[in-house]
Amino acid sequence: MKYTNSYTRANPGLIVFMIDQSASMSQIGYEGRPLAETAADLVNEMICALGLRFFTGDRIKDAAHIVIIGYGSANYSGAKLIQNGSISTLFDNDSISVQHLKQFIPDGVGGELQIEREIKQFVSPEANGVPDMTSAFELANSLINDWIEYCCEDNHRCSSLTPAPLVINI
């Protein structure tokens, strides 16, 4: 099946983030930060950017369903479903904490301004245990199949309108 459809409210897509949360993510990476922090920030930023992309009027359109899977942590066996829901549901969830970030932006005259911004923390950094990517892919496969089945039951739109699921493994 060739997928050419865009993510819209009428035809929402599925985005699956799989995040390695094993001990290897404690290694220091970009800007001297642990890889776990960089990975969590990246996912949080991407979901916030999607929220802005799907924002219209005074609300976020349900143009995507978001799944976040963590794997490799010593705190659970195999893979763990961290978040699962429509993008607007995730943003409306008051139990998801808000992170305050300081950011430097160019001031237009060769200097920098420091600003503070808030982003939702859909996933927190974690780095312990042994990676179990197989469990993560099995869980992702199961959730994708459930989503496709749901889409096919919903107005029989699976063959012609459903956008391709997107899986991002970090």
Buried (B, 14 or more C-beta within 10 A) or exposed (E): EEEEBEBBBEBBBBBBBBBBBBBBBBEEEEEEEBBBBBBBBBBBEBBBEBBEBBBEEEEBBBBBBBBBBBBBBEEBEEBBBBBBBBBBBBBEEEEBEEBEEEEEEEEEEEEEEEEEEEBBBBBBBBBBBEBBBEBBBBBBEEBBEEBBEEBEEEEEBBEEEBBEBEBEBB
